[in-house]
Amino acid sequence: MISSTDTNYQSLNEGNPFRKENEEFHIQDHDDTPGHSGIMLHVVPETNKARWNHIEDLDSFFTRMYNYHQKHGLSVIALDEMFQLFKFAFVVWLLTFTIHCIDHPVLFGNDPPLTNRTKVTLRDVVIPMRECIDNFNGLTYLILLLSILYFVVRFLRVIYLITQYLDMKTFYLNALHMDDKELDNTTWHEVKMKIREVQSEQHMCIDKEQLTELDIYHRILRFKNYMVALMNKNLLPVKFHLPFIGEVVTLSRGLMFNIHFILFRGPGSPFQNNWQLRDDFNFRSNQVELAQRLSKLIMWVAIANLILAPVIFIWQCLYFSFSYANVLRKDPGTLGMRTWSNYGRLYLRHFNELEHELDARLNRAYDYADRYLGSFSSPLMAVVARNILFISGGILVLILALGIYDEYVFQVEHVLTIITILSVIGLICRTMIPDENLIWCPEQLMTAILAHVHYLPSHWKNKAHTAAVRKEFENLFQFKAGYLLNEILSPLVTPFILIFVFRPKALELVKFFRSFTVSVKGVGNVCSFAQMDVRKYGNPDWQIPKPSLKQKGNLEDNGLAAKNEDDNGKIELSLIRFTLTNPEWKVPLEAANFLNEIREHAAEDLKNTMTTDTDTKPNPITESLISFGTIDAEYSSLATSVFNAYNVQRAELLTSSFKQSYIPYKAQNRKMDNTQIIPQTSGFEQMLQQSLGNQETNILKLQTSNVSSLENMRKLRINKVEGRLQGPSEALLYNLYGIDSKVKNPIDITVADMCLSTLYLHELHKQNTTPKSETTIHTEAGPSTSKKSVIVTKAAEDTPLLGNICS
């Protein structure tokens, strides 16, 4: 017997392209309870929602959904795409007009104008259109033909993208009930929660009833997670040695595009579509054949790049010239600013981290990184720069003085060129002269950088003042001029990198995809590291130490094979960050055990340390809190309040340490023309007022209140916020301090807790990898209960985190 509901169902699905999928759900959604045998139940979807039932390519759909949210809606996206198309047409027109439609002899004064006027006008310089077209040669027609073909292809692509985003606008409006005007005031977390609700109603993915937060991130970041893992395994062609130069680190956008095309998008790539690896990669017996096939693909792509290199190089030069011409004219110092390199962005990226989340994290570390590299200077180069600046300044003043006396001086040939060159020389020389009032605290700055970027090589510990560490860090944080030069030269360099550096790794790449790809129901093939399984792919050195016998016996059971171990804690730190920004995610049992062990162990160690009168061996949580307190005034107050919660007497001792370490920052801030931007932590205000009971801590808070004012804070748009506005549900700070009754889960807790967790895991890794024979305890003379004594460990002596070794 078929009910009336079923009749409506059949009529609704006539002509529906997803009719088969709907029929499948219709058959499955039946009631087996007694008394209802043979009766089928079906809920008829709304007309404007039925189209979202069973989306085949969810990767592209979710990616467009994320881009639609981050790029502020349809009108902004469409306008930007149209202007990108217009910019290409404008460059081609301007180049053609400059070469063929301008009378250069008249423009440069080599030939007199055809008219009897002494003053040259635009009409004298510009050649009429017919004569201009007659000047075209065969090469010009070929370039114009190729440009027109490219323009048509780009135009069709723009039309396709606009239609796709029109469809996305409909989805946001009808399914998510969000208008474009609301996007800037809506977090990605809210959008993600609504997506999960739509999945429950409409089954965009037919393989799963519910989509988890990790499923959505896997769909958007499937290939990006592979790239992060390839970087972690040193399989990307980013480092190579050149004769007479040494090691070179480079990763341009052009090279990344080619690698992405070879591995994920191109014909013959390991992936046959957006979500599935080719079946050939499941077998070990044919990996040599697959490597040869991949090697040939790399070679053909490199040859294509070599052929197109001149055209792409010219385009890169023109594009960057037009993009930065006006900026450089007004502010030439832009080239002297620094930016995170493409290599740095990929090296520092977590698994399952979206673009806006990465940007927010690196932006918080920008000022600390800039101050760190700015604190290095060469005395020899400073002397040379001062003298060159004196000579160039003298010549420039002479020309300007003569020009003020008689403006005809500026009409002399090449005078303006000389003024421009002298100005650039002066700018470069000024960057080489150090600030006389600079306070040098490299270890403190490196600690602040580490707290925000989360990943730095362990061998940098206590070596931030060395030239070797500075040089390595410059690979992550390079000059803007170096970044632009790298992008401009990329078309000429990329073919050779692909042939001589990337192609020999073909067999290793095949082994990587075969070994580190898993199939997830409802998602497809993903990188196994992106599952953040600390049991299989974590490193015990980044986890709570266990008894040696127990750990040794469980190594094999836990799957911690040496070849799979994570060297920089990326699995562990990625898991912590993901749980903080996605508090509703149902954490797997092994991951939940790891998180609970970290938080409970930290709280227990802090409790034992603060309630013991005698000094014990260096403690990761106390050293992490001390380092955490030196980052910023608000973090200092938060660390002090955590110590207050355990022991007021020792908190007074640490308060004096924080005051000592933070005063140099205040002194330096006065010299920096208010350019320092403090990380956003103002949400702790009410929580700290309750916990800071003693007078000395309140004095510290008053002294630093001006430094952390709102005008010095970096604020994000709501749609760029990491995680939810209410903050995380569980955090390390909650275990150490507790949840304040007035300020429930402030958004700043997410950032602060991740900084503290990062420092704690790095201290834990240091403790686990340091031989016991090298661990010594250093204490100051006198009773440890004295109010004037300070807890001093070996790490505190080696690392000037307390401000007592700043010079």
C-alpha positions, 0 to 999 in steps of 0.5 A: 500500500502506498500512502498519499505522501508517496504519491506527492513524492513521485509527482515532485520528483518528475524531472528532478535530476536527483530523483534517483537519490531521493528514491534511495532515501525514500526506500531506506526511510521506512518504519519497521514498527509493528502495525505499520508494515508496508507503509513508507514515510517521506518528508517532502522537501521545500521546492527551494531546498530540494536542489541541495540534495546530493551534491556530487562535488562537495569539495568545490561546493564547500570551497566556494562557500568558504570563499563566498563568506571570506570575500564578502559576497557576490557583488564584491567577488563579481566586481573583483573578477571583472576588474581582473579581466579589465586589468589584463586588457588594459596592460595589453592595450597600454603596451601596444599603445606605448610601442606603436602609437607614440612618436618617440623621437618627438616625445624625447625631443630628438625631432621637432614637432610637425607643427610650428609650435615650440611647445610639444603637445599630446597631439604631436606625440600620439600617432593617429589610429590608422597610422598606428595600426599600419605600424603593427608587425607580425609579432604584434599581431601574434601577441594580440591574437594570443592575448585575445584568445586568453581574454576569451578564455578568462572571460568565459571562466569569469562568467562561469564563476559568477554563475557558480557564485550566483548559485552560492548566493541562493544557497546562503539566502534560502538554505542558510538564511543569510544575506550578503549584508550579514556576512561581515558580521558573521563568523565562519564558525556560525556558517559552519554550524548552519551547514551541519543543520542543512546536511541534517535536513537535505543530505548534501552528502548522501554517505553520512547522516551528519557532517562533522567539523573535521569533514568540512575542513577535509573537504576545503583543505584536502590538497592543502593538508597534503602540501603541509605534510609534504613540507613536513616530510621535506618532499617539496623542492624548496631547498637546494644548494647553488655553487658559490651561494650555498643553500637557497630557500625559495617557494614562489606562487608560480612554483606552488601552482605547478606543484599543485597542478602536477600532484592534484589537478593535471592529467596523469596526476595521482588524484583522478578527481577532487576526492579520490586517489587513483587505484594504482596507488593502492599496490606496492608492486607498481610504484616504480612504474607510477614513479616513472609516469609521474617523472614524465609528467613533471618533465612535460610540465617543466618543458611547457614552463620553459617555453612560456617563460619569456611571456610569463616573465614579461607579464610578471614584470609589467604586472608588478610594475603597475601594481606597485608604481604608485605605492613606491612613488609615495612610500619607497620604504614599502620595499624595506618592509617584511612579509611572511614568505610562501615557504614560511606560510606553508611551514608554519601552517597547521593541519586543517587550518583555513586561510583566515585562521593562518592570517590572523595567527601570523599577523599577531606575530608580525610585529615581534618578528619585525622587531627581532630581525630589526634588532640585528645590525652589522657594525661594518655595514653601518659605518659604510652606510653612514658615509654613503648617506652623507655623500648622497645627501650632500649631492641631493641637497646641492641639486635641490638648492640649485633647483630652488634658486632656478627651476631650469635646473630640473629641466636638465637631462637626467636630473630627476633620474639622479634625484630618484637614485639618490633618494633610493640610496638614502633609503637603503642606507638608513635601513642599515643604520641601527637605532641608538636607543634600541634595547636588544632582547632577542630571546624574549622576542623569539619567545613571543614569535614562537607563542603565536606561530607555534612552530620553530626549529628546536635547535634555535632554543637559546640561540636567537642572538646568533647570526645563524638563527637570524639567517634561517628566520629570514627564510620565513620572514623576508623583505618585501623587495625579496618577495617581489624579486622572487615572484618576478624571476619565478618563470625563469627558475621554476622549469629548472627546479622542477627538472633538477630538484622535484623530478628526482623525488618522484618515487618518494612522492609515490610512496608518500601518497600510498603510505599516508592516504586514508579513506574517510566515509563521506569524505573520500581520500585524505592525508592521514596526518590531517586526521590528527591521530596522535596514537598513530602519527604523533611523537611521544617527545611532544606528549606527557612522558610515561614510564619507560617500560610502559612506553617501550612496551606500547610503542608498537601498539601505538603505531609510533614507528620512527618513520612516521613520527612527527618531528615538530609537534605538528600533529599535537599542536594542530589537534589542540588548535582545532579543538579550541576553534571547534569546541563542538567537535566530538573528539576521538577517544585517543585524542581526548585522552591526549588533551586531558593528559596535557591539561591535567598534568599541567595543573598537577605540576603547577599545584605541586610546584606552588605548594612546595617550599623547596625548589624542584627540577625545572618544570615545563608549566612554570617555565611556560607561564613565565615565558607566557607572561613576558609576551604582553602586559595582559598575558603578564597579568593573566600568568600572575593571576594563575600563580595567585590562584595557587600561591599568593606568596610566590605570585608576588615573587613572580610579579616582580619578575614580570615587572622587570621583564616588561619594563624594557618593552615599555621603554622601547615602545616610546622609541617606536612611534607607536608602531607596536601592535599588541595581540588582542587580549582585552577580554580578560579585564574583568577576570583579572580584576577579581583574581589580582588581590595583592597591591603589587599586582594592581600596581603592575596592571596600572603601569601597563594599562597605557601600553595595552590600550585599544588604539594599540590593539589589532582588531579583526573583522568578525568574519575573520575571527578564529573559532566561535565568539563565546570561546572554547569549551575546554582549555588549558587555562581553564584547568589552571585557573577556572572559568570566571563567572562574569566573563564566560568564554571570552574569544581572547581565551582561544588565542591566549590558551593556544599561546600557552599550550604552544609554549608548554608543549615546547617545554615538554619536548625540551624536557623529554629530549634533554638527557637527565645528566644535563638537567641541573638545578640552579638556585639563588643563595638564601631561603627560597621563601624570601620575598626578594628571591626569584625562582631561577632555573637553568632555562631562565639563566640561558634564556633572558625571559625575565629581562635580566640579561637584556642589553 
